[in-house]
C-alpha cells in the first residue's frame, strides 16, 4: 500500500482494521458453513444440492475476503489523503446473496421435505 499522504489518527486506523477483521470473521463463517453443508447435510431430495449450496457459500466467502481487503486499502488511502470515505456495496451484496441462498434452501425443504 502506498504510504504517501498524512498519517491518519491511529484511532481511525484501528477502527478500519477492526472493520476489516469483522469482514474476515464473516468470511470464516461462510467458509465453515460451506464445509459443514457439504460434509454434514444430505442433498435435500435433489442430487448435488448440498454441494451447490456449499459452493455458493464458499464463493461468497472468497468474494467477501477479497472485497474486505480492497475496502480496507481504499479506506486507509482515503484517510491518509483527507478524502471522504468510499462507499461500499458489501452489505447489500452479502445480504442479497445470503437471502437468495436462503430462499433456495427453503424451497428445497418445502418442496422436497428434506428427504434424500
C-alpha positions as CSV (number, residue, x, y, z in Angstrom):
1,X,0.0,0.0,0.0
2,X,1.2,3.5,-0.8
3,X,2.4,5.4,2.3
4,X,2.0,8.8,0.8
5,X,-0.2,11.4,2.5
6,X,-0.5,12.2,6.1
7,X,-0.8,9.6,8.9
8,X,-4.4,9.4,10.0
9,X,-5.3,9.4,13.7
10,X,-4.4,6.0,15.0
11,X,-7.9,5.5,16.4
12,X,-9.3,5.7,12.8
13,X,-6.7,3.3,11.5
14,X,-7.5,0.8,14.3
15,X,-11.3,1.2,13.6
16,X,-10.6,0.5,9.9
17,X,-8.6,-2.6,11.0
18,X,-11.4,-3.8,13.3
19,X,-13.9,-3.4,10.4
20,X,-11.6,-5.4,8.2
21,X,-11.3,-8.1,10.8
22,X,-15.1,-8.3,11.2
23,X,-15.4,-8.9,7.4
24,X,-12.8,-11.6,7.8
25,X,-14.8,-13.3,10.6
26,X,-17.8,-13.2,8.2
27,X,-15.6,-14.9,5.6
28,X,-14.5,-17.6,8.0
29,X,-18.2,-18.2,9.0
30,X,-19.2,-18.6,5.3
31,X,-16.3,-21.0,4.6
32,X,-17.1,-23.0,7.7
33,X,-20.7,-23.1,6.7
34,X,-19.7,-24.3,3.2
35,X,-17.7,-27.2,4.6
36,X,-20.5,-28.1,7.1
37,X,-23.2,-28.1,4.4
38,X,-21.2,-30.3,2.1
39,X,-20.0,-32.7,4.8
40,X,-23.0,-32.9,7.1
41,X,-26.2,-32.1,5.2
42,X,-27.9,-34.5,2.9
43,X,-28.8,-33.4,-0.6
44,X,-32.3,-32.3,0.5
45,X,-34.0,-34.5,-2.1
46,X,-32.0,-33.1,-5.1
47,X,-28.8,-34.8,-6.0
48,X,-25.9,-32.4,-5.6
49,X,-27.9,-29.8,-3.8
50,X,-25.7,-29.6,-0.7
51,X,-22.6,-29.2,-3.0
52,X,-24.2,-26.4,-4.8
53,X,-25.2,-24.6,-1.6
54,X,-21.7,-25.2,-0.2
55,X,-20.1,-23.9,-3.3
56,X,-22.3,-20.8,-3.2
57,X,-21.3,-20.1,0.4
58,X,-17.6,-20.7,-0.4
59,X,-17.6,-18.4,-3.4
60,X,-19.4,-15.8,-1.3
61,X,-16.8,-16.2,1.4
62,X,-13.9,-15.7,-1.0
63,X,-15.6,-12.7,-2.5
64,X,-16.1,-11.1,0.9
65,X,-12.4,-11.8,1.8
66,X,-11.2,-10.1,-1.4
67,X,-13.6,-7.2,-1.2
68,X,-12.8,-6.6,2.5
69,X,-9.0,-6.4,1.7
70,X,-9.7,-3.9,-1.2
71,X,-12.1,-1.9,1.0
72,X,-9.5,-1.7,3.9
73,X,-6.9,-0.4,1.5
74,X,-9.3,2.2,-0.1
75,X,-10.4,3.5,3.3
76,X,-6.8,3.7,4.6
77,X,-5.8,5.6,1.5
78,X,-8.8,8.0,1.8
79,X,-7.9,8.7,5.4
80,X,-4.2,9.4,4.5
81,X,-5.3,11.9,1.9
82,X,-8.1,13.6,3.9
83,X,-10.8,12.4,1.4
84,X,-14.3,11.2,2.0
85,X,-14.6,7.5,2.8
86,X,-15.5,5.4,-0.3
87,X,-19.0,4.0,-0.5
88,X,-19.4,0.2,-0.2
89,X,-21.8,-2.3,-1.7
90,X,-20.6,-5.2,0.5
91,X,-23.5,-5.2,3.0
92,X,-26.1,-5.1,0.2
93,X,-24.4,-7.8,-1.9
94,X,-23.8,-10.0,1.1
95,X,-27.3,-9.7,2.4
96,X,-28.9,-10.2,-1.0
97,X,-26.7,-13.2,-1.7
98,X,-27.5,-14.9,1.6
99,X,-31.2,-14.2,1.1
100,X,-31.1,-15.9,-2.4
101,X,-29.2,-18.9,-0.9
102,X,-31.7,-19.0,2.0
103,X,-34.7,-18.9,-0.3
104,X,-33.1,-21.8,-2.3
105,X,-32.7,-23.8,0.8
106,X,-36.2,-23.0,2.0
107,X,-37.6,-24.1,-1.4
108,X,-35.7,-27.4,-1.2
109,X,-37.0,-28.0,2.3
110,X,-40.6,-27.2,1.5
111,X,-40.8,-28.9,-1.9
112,X,-38.7,-32.0,-1.1
113,X,-39.2,-32.1,2.7
114,X,-35.5,-32.7,3.2
115,X,-35.9,-36.3,2.0
116,X,-33.0,-37.9,0.4
